[in-house]
């Protein structure tokens, strides 16, 4: 090839965009836990995570102990340059035992909560965690969930127009679409437009290697507002969970891939963020503990030792944003 032609060819090659194979997904991945010790872990630092989630009981502003715990977590995250999504949850996680919070009490409490934690740098708030699950008193009180969303939105936007509000947060269980339809039926066009972020807990899909629950939630929401964005506010691979998932680190390491796959698959449908929960595993899990195993989706053991899932998570994370 003549030298001039060779130079022209090389110049043309340089103008070709880099292969998208090396590009990072725009979906941002975070890791959540209830312990501020997470931020001191060398394994957490390896991940270079910039986002986390912490859930507080609905009466956090009337419970000094819980408020101190939340404050410690948020400040530890801030020192680590990690932003916190603060999500309200029940005060009683026993099935169908939580006492319903009145609309007026929620409104008063959430105003105080937002004012308190905004001063600590929190910019992301969730109105109520996993509203359709039986451990939450909203499971059969859609009207309350709607009221909580409106109160949280008003409290946050009054202080910070650019802060985010997860107005609806659902688990990918049977009937999730009915709950969503009932929720939106109670909203005016204005409030539907304001509901710009919907949270999804898709443990079932991730751990059963299917995506129909995630798809159903996204498709149902988009019937009411196609601009809504989705955050996997709680998801992850289970090491153990009762009889359905006896303790298995091998299965956990395999299923964590699904979390990343579904985030990529539904990115074009509005998925923006993923919060893997949780970081630390439970202390008393042992291989073969069967139905006695409690919920455990930790990336590392309670003593700080990484599990196989950690290394799979880290490998997949390299293709995603923080």
N, C-alpha and C positions, 0 to 999 in steps of 0.2 A: 504493500500500500504506500503511495507517495506520502512524503512527510506532511505536506499541507493537508491532505485528506485525513491522515492519522490525527493531526491536531484538531481538525474540525470534528472528527468522530468523538475524541476524548472530551471536547468541550460540550458536545451534545449530551454525553453520558452524565456530566456534572450537573446539567440542567434538569435531569430526571429526578422527581421527588423521591425521597427515601421510601423504602418499602414500608407499608403500613404494618408489616409483621412485627416491627420493633416499636410501634406506637403504643402508648398507654391508653387504656380506656378512660373516658371522662368520668366514669362512675367512681366516687370516692369511698374508700373503705376505712372504717374505724373499728376499734375494739372496745367493748364495754365490760364493766365489772362493778361490783359494789365496794371494792376495797381500794383505797388510795395507794396501797403497797404495790399495785400494778405498775405505777409510774417509775418505781425504783428498780424494777426487774431488768436485768441486762437483756433479757429476751424481748421484752416490750420495746426497749430502746433500739434493738436491732431492726424492728419493723418500721420505725420512723413514722408512727401513727400520729395523726393530727386531730383526730376526732374520737370522742367517747360519749357514752350515755350513762346516766345515773337516774334511777327512779326513786322518788320520795313518796311517803304516805301523804294522803290528802290533808292531814292535819299537821304537816311539818312545821307550820308557823306557830302552832300551839303546843308543840312537843320539843322542848329545848334539847333533849338528847338526840333526836332525829335531825334537828336543824344543825346541830354541831357536827354530826357525821357528814351531812351533805356539804356543809361549809368546808370541812377538811378535805373532802374529795375534790370539790371544785377548785380549791386553792392549790392542791397538789397537781391537778391537771393543768392549771394555769402556769405554775412554775415549770412544768414540762412542755409548755407551749402547745397544749392540747385543749381544744374547745369542747365544752360539755353540752350535750342535749339533756335538759332536765325534764323528766317525765313524771307526771302525777299518777299514783296508783292507789290501790285500796289500803286500808289499815289492817285488814284481816284477810289473808290469802286462803282461808278455808272455803271450800266450795259452797256458794250460796249463803255465806254467813256474814258477809260484810254489810255494815249498816249504811243505808243510802244517805248521801250527803245532800242536804237541801240546796236548791239553787242559790238562795241568798247567802248561806254559809260558805258555799264554794266561792261565790263572787267576792266576798269579803276576804277570805283566806288567800285567794289567788292574787288579789291586788297587792297584799302584803308580800307574798312570795316573790312575785315578779320584781317589785321594788327592791327587795333585799338581795336577790341573786343577780339582778342587772348590775348592781354596784360591784359585784364580784366578777363581772365580765361575761356572764352567761348571755348568749344571743339566740339560743334555740330552746323552745319550750314545747312540751306535749300536754294537751288538755287532759287526756286520760288514757292510761295504758290498757291495751288489749280489751277494748270495751265489750266484745262479744263473748268473752270466756266466763265460765261460771264462777271463777275465783274473784271476779270483779262484780260489784253490785250493779253495774250498768248492763249486765248480760241480758236482762229482760226489761230494762228501763231506757229505751232509746231516747225518750224525751229528755231525760237527765243528761245523757251524753251530748245531745244537741245543745242544751243550756250551758254545759261546761265548756264546750268549744267556743261558744259566743263570748262567754266571760273571759276565757283565756285570751282569745284574739283581741278583745277590747283592752284588756290589761296590758298586753305586750305592745300593741301598736300605739297605745297612748304614750309609751315611753321610748319606743324604738321602731320607727317605720320600716327599717331594713331587717329587723329580726324575723326569724322564722317561727311559725306555729304549726305543729302537727295537730290538726284539728280532729282527725279521725284516725284511730289506730286499731287494726283488727288482726285476729288470728286466722290462718288459712284452714279453718275447720268447716264442717258441713253447716250450711245455712248462712255463711258469711255474706253471700249476695243478698239474702233477704234482709239481713240487718242493715246493710248499706242502703238498699232501696228505701227502707223505712226511715233511715237517718236523713237521706236527701229529700224525702217527701215532706219533711218538716222544715226545710230550708227555703227561703225566698231566693229568687234569682241572684240577688245581691250577696247573700251569705254563701251561696254555692260558688260564686266567683271568688269570694275571699278564701275559700277552702283550697289553698294552693298546694298543700302538702298532706298526703295520706300515708300513714305508717302501715307496714305489713310485717307480721310475724309469720314466717313461712317455714317453721321447723318441720311440719309434716312433709312438705314437698322435698325439702333438702334431704331429710333422713330416709324418705321412702323412694327417692330417686324418681320423682314425678314433678310436674309443674302446673298441674291443672288448678290447684288452689290459688296459686299466685296469679295465674292468668285470669281466673274468674274474678278476683278482686279488682285487678286492673281494668278489665273490660267493663265491669259494672260501674265503677267510678267514672270512667271516661264517657259513659252515656250521658252523664250530667255535666261534666266539664273536661273537655279534651286537653286542656292546658295543665291539668293537675299533675304534679310531680309525685314520685313515690320514693319513700325511704324504707329499706328493710331495717326497721328500727330495732328488731331483735330477731336474730337468726343464728344458725350455727350447726355444727355436727355433734350429735350426742355420743358421748362415751357410754352413758347409761341413762335409762329412764324407765323405771318399773319393769313390768313384764314384757312390754313391747320392745325394749332395747336393753337386753342384759349387757353388762360391761364388756366392751370390746374396743380396744384402741385401734385395731386394724380397720374395723368398719368405720370408726370415726374419721380416720385419716383419709379413707376413700370418699366418704360422703361430703367432706368439706369442699370437694371439687364442685359439687352441685351448686353450692352457694354462689361461687364465682360464675359458673355457667349461666345461671338464671339471671344474675345481675347483667351479664353481657347480652343475653337473649332479649331482655325486656328494656334495655337502655333506650331503644328507639321509641318505646311506649311510655317513657317518662321516668324510668328508674334513675335516680341521681346518687343515692348513698346506700351504704350497707354498714350496719353495726353488728359485728359478730359478738355473740354473748355466750360464754363469758371467758375470762382469761385464766383464772385459777380454777382447778378442779376441786372436788370435795375431798375431805381428808380421809374418809373411811371406805373409799371404794377399793375393791380388790377384784381381780379377775374371777369371774364365775359367781358373783354375788347375786345374780339373777334379779328377782322381783324386789329384793331388799335394797337395790341401788336407787338412790334418789336422783333427781335431775343433775346431770353433770355434762357440761359441754365445754369444759376447760381446755385451753390450748396447752397449758402446762399443769403439772401436779401441784398440789397445795404446798409442797416443800420447795417449789421453784424449779423442779426438773422438767425439761421440755418433753412433751409426748411426741409420737410420730406425726400427729396432726399438725403440730407447730411447724414442722419443716415443709409439709405440703402447703400449709397456709402461706408461709413465707415465700415459697416458690411461685404460687399463683398470684400473690400480692404484687409481685414485681411488674405485672402487666396492668396494674390499676393505679389510679391517682390516690392521693391521701387527702 
